[in-house]
Amino acid sequence: MSDQPIDNLMNAIAQQLAGDVAELVLAKVRLEMSNQAKATTPICYDEQEASQVLKCSPQTMARLRKSGLIGHVLLPSGRPGYTPAILTDYLGRHEVQAGSKPAGVYEFQARSAAK
């Protein structure tokens, strides 16, 4: 007796099963990617949100923006907005190494006092 029909049947079942598994895995990956996209950082923060990220007041954000110490973009409403890259750049430029003085704070105070 030949095993050919059984082998053909087993191959057909294996192919169907592989297709079903691939479909389920892809559906799960798409769902996880969709959930991750929803949980990512916003494209742009308004002044209130940016001040919360930097742990300062909205008034301080406005002063930093007006003094040129932090960049900004204009939102469609005409109000200032801050991308994550802008906030990261600001934090990077004002990073204080152990044992050093925070230059950005003194620079801000000096600019404010000059006005």
N, C-alpha and C positions, 0 to 999 in steps of 0.2 A: 504494500500500500504506500502511496506517495504522500509525503508531507507538504507538498506544494500548496494545496488548497488551505491548509491550516496556516502555513507561513503567510500566504496572501491575506488571509483574514486577520492574522495578528498584526501585520504591517498596516492594514487599513485602520484597525482599532488604534494602533500607536499613533498614526498620523492624525486621526480625529482627536485623540486625547491631547496630543501636542498642540494642535490648533486651539482647542478649548482652554488649555492652560495658558497659552500665550495671550489669548483674548482676556482672560481674567487678570493676568499680571499687568497687561497694558492698561486695563480699566483702573486697577488699583494705583498704578504709577500716575496716571492722569489725574486721579482724585487727589493724591498726595501733592502733586505739583500745583494743582489748583488751590489747595488749602495753604500751601507755602506761599504762593503769590499773594493771597489775601492777608497773610500774617507778616509780610515784609514791611519795611519802612516806607513811609509816604514819599512821594516824589518831591513834594515841596511842603515846607511848614510856613504857616503865617507867623506874624510877630509874637503872638501869644504862645503858640506851640513851640516856637524856637526858644523863647525865654524859658519855658519849662524844661526843654532839653538841656540848656546851658545852666539851669538852676539860678536864674536871675529874673529880675522884673521886666515886664514889657518896656518900661521906661528906660531901663539900662540897655535893652536891645536897640531901642531907637537912638540912644546916645552913641552907642558903638557904631551903628550904621551911619549916622550923620557925621561922626568924626572920621569915618573912613577906615575904622579898625576892623570892620567885618563887611564882607561883600553881601550883595543881595540881588535878587531878580525882581522884576515887576510882575505881579500876578495879573490876570485879566481884569481884575477889579481896579487895578492901578495901585494897589497896596503893595508894600514890600513883602517879599517871600524869601525863604532860605532853604536851599537844597541841603541834603545830608553832606554833600561834598563841601559846601561853603562852611558848614558848622565844623566839620572835621578839620578843614584847613585852618580855621580860626583856633581851634583847640590845639592843633599841632604847632602853630606859631606862638602860642602862649603856654606851652608846656614848660613846667618848672622842674629842672633837675635838682636832685637833693643837694642842698648846700648853696644854691644860687638864688638870686632875687628874681621875682617875677617881673620882667622888663615891661610886659604889656600893661600891667597895672600902673606903673610909674609913668609910662608913656601916656596913658589915658588921663591920669591926674594932671600931668604937665600940660596937655592939650586943653583940658577943661579949665585949668587955672589961667591959661593965657587968654582966654576969651573974656 
